[in-house]
Amino acid sequence: MSRVMLPRRLGALAARSTRLTRAASTLAPPDPNVDFESFAFGLNDVRTEWMWHATFDAASGEWSKGGLVPHGPLQLEPSATVLNYGQCIFEGLKAFRQPDGGIGIFRPDMNAARFREGAARMLMPQVPAETFVAACEAVVAANAHWTPPHKGGTLYLRPLLFGSGAALGVAPSPQTTFCVYSSPVGNYFKGGVGEAPPITLEVSSAYRRATPGGAGSTKAAGNYAPTFVASKECKGRGYSEVLFVDALTSSVIEEAGASNFFAVLPCDGGLELVTPPLDASTILPGVTRSSVLTLARDELVHAGLGLTKVSERPIHLDELANWSEAFCTGTGASIASVGQVTVPTGVGAKPAEHKTAGWGAVTKAVAQRLFAIQWGECEGEQSRGWMHAVRPR
Ligand code: COI
């Protein structure tokens, strides 16, 4: 079947005041005419019908009421601060269809907190956590029929906060827009844990992503466009993604594309699960990263996998000679097993290639625990209260 879903209502934002009025006592099931299984991580030619829109006016110091409006283009002055100076942060979070047909959003409180920190870093007004979560929930409920079936994909939410006011001066915007739109996306793992081919990473010799004291730990839109060329060049050489190292010594691992990086390394007769620390403000504090650390520390250490330690510490490139597993984490990427890291060793020299079979025991255990929570397959305390149930509107 065709998967092209033309916008049902691409209303211009002249319709901003439109509010949803239709009463619904249950969440709509997935649209049976949509082939969600064919979706990749992207727009998939779909525009969901509703998005959240609110504005903050610096002169009055107040947010507009905010609410659902038809999904559609945003109108901006050419002098809008976001277009000229890149004053913009975003978030990424996912809604999962639960076994009973309900929908849960994974840890929106964590994204709300990071969004507030990012707003402060970029001198934008902060969105109250309850507004952020309510907006996400409203967008999911209104677009429930676009939330794929249980384990057949997810509804990806993209909250934005950006300087939308007209201003030429190099200063924060007189107006800020908070917008949340959504898109159904495919499962990263077609075939499930252990079956997707492990990804390959190439350490970038030419590009650095962040510097100490910079904004690398902020989910600023401006952190992403400069990585496009690095990613494109790696992919052109056959790798899945770029692996960034630190700007000062070029020897310490930071992030893989738009994902956090974990490695399993030998330690005192056992195994250590390691990810780079957040203290130099060069690493994005990922929600999946934090969740993996919690699950590994609470449930996987000394649990028969050989894992004896979980650390947030620098990972030097030369430690990869001894790795047994590695994986990347992110909301978009979920958990991606790494099968190869290639490290350039100098012009004309053969690069070092570190390889594993991928999907080792620790990676599998982490993914299985996380996915069981996200898909509503564990009971009571096992689910840790990480799924925010979406109420019908
Ligand atoms: C996410 O993992 O959700 C991200 O925001 C990273 C990327 C898709 C831009």
Boltz pocket constraint, residues with backbone or C-beta under 6 A from the ligand:
constraints:
  - pocket:
      binder: B
      contacts: [[A, 91], [A, 92], [A, 93], [A, 224], [A, 258], [A, 259], [A, 330], [A, 331], [A, 332], [A, 333]]
      max_distance: 6.0
